[in-house]
Amino acid sequence: MTITEIRILLVDDPCLKAFVSVTFDQIFVVKGLKIIRGKTERLFLAMPSRRRPNGEFQDIVHPMNQAFRNVLEESVLLEYSRCLRAAAKSSRELERQE
């Protein structure tokens, strides 16, 4: 399974940094992933989840092994970094135009 597209929607929040959609093999999309800044200040990728009747959260989709989780998280965080750089560049260009 190959990641063929990653879409990032940046969020201005101290903990929630972005919403993410990932397309696999150009035929399967997973929406609702989140990039979160954890308590240790490390960014991580949270899977889409729902709240169960007992108040706990349950992942709706998730990687079946740590190796794929690492590949997915690394790919998403790399794209997130690119989006941050592009947003910063756009901001600087807008400031110059004013």
C-alpha positions in Angstrom: 0.0 0.0 0.0 1.5 3.3 -1.1 0.7 6.8 0.2 -0.2 8.7 -2.9 -1.5 12.0 -1.4 -1.5 13.8 1.9 -3.6 16.8 2.5 -3.0 19.1 5.5 -5.3 21.7 6.9 -3.3 23.8 9.4 -5.0 24.8 12.6 -4.0 27.7 14.9 -4.2 25.9 18.3 -1.7 25.1 21.0 -2.3 21.3 20.9 -4.1 20.5 17.7 -1.8 21.6 14.8 -3.6 20.2 11.7 -6.3 17.9 10.3 -5.0 15.4 7.8 -6.4 13.3 4.9 -4.3 10.5 3.4 -4.9 8.8 0.1 -3.6 5.3 -0.5 -2.9 3.9 -4.0 -5.1 6.7 -5.4 -8.2 4.7 -4.5 -8.7 4.8 -0.7 -8.9 7.9 1.5 -8.7 8.2 5.3 -9.9 11.5 6.7 -10.0 12.8 10.2 -6.3 12.2 11.2 -4.9 14.9 13.4 -1.4 16.2 14.1 -1.2 16.9 17.9 1.5 18.4 20.1 1.7 16.1 23.1 2.6 16.9 26.7 6.3 16.3 25.9 6.0 18.9 23.1 6.5 16.1 20.5 4.3 16.1 17.5 2.4 12.9 16.8 -0.3 11.6 14.4 -3.6 10.7 16.0 -6.0 8.3 14.2 -9.6 9.1 13.6 -11.7 8.1 16.6 -15.1 8.2 18.2 -16.3 8.4 21.7 -17.8 5.2 23.1 -20.8 5.3 25.5 -18.4 4.8 28.4 -16.6 8.0 27.5 -13.4 6.3 26.2 -12.2 7.0 22.6 -11.8 4.2 20.1 -9.8 4.5 16.9 -11.9 4.0 13.8 -8.9 3.1 11.6 -5.3 2.4 12.6 -2.1 0.8 11.4 -1.8 -2.9 12.1 1.9 -2.7 13.0 4.5 -0.2 14.3 6.5 -0.2 11.1 3.6 1.1 9.0 2.6 3.5 11.8 6.1 4.9 11.6 6.1 5.3 7.8 2.7 7.0 7.9 3.6 9.4 10.7 6.9 10.3 9.2 5.3 10.9 5.8 2.5 13.1 7.3 4.9 15.1 9.5 7.2 15.7 6.6 4.3 17.1 4.6 3.2 19.1 7.6 6.7 20.7 7.7 6.4 21.6 4.0 3.0 23.2 4.6 4.4 25.3 7.5 7.3 26.5 5.4 4.9 27.4 2.5 2.5 29.2 4.9 5.5 31.2 6.4 6.7 32.1 2.9 3.2 33.3 1.9 2.9 35.3 5.1 6.3 37.0 4.4 5.3 37.8 0.9 2.0 39.4 2.0 3.8 41.5 4.6 6.2 42.8 1.8 3.2 43.8 -0.3 1.6 45.9 2.4 
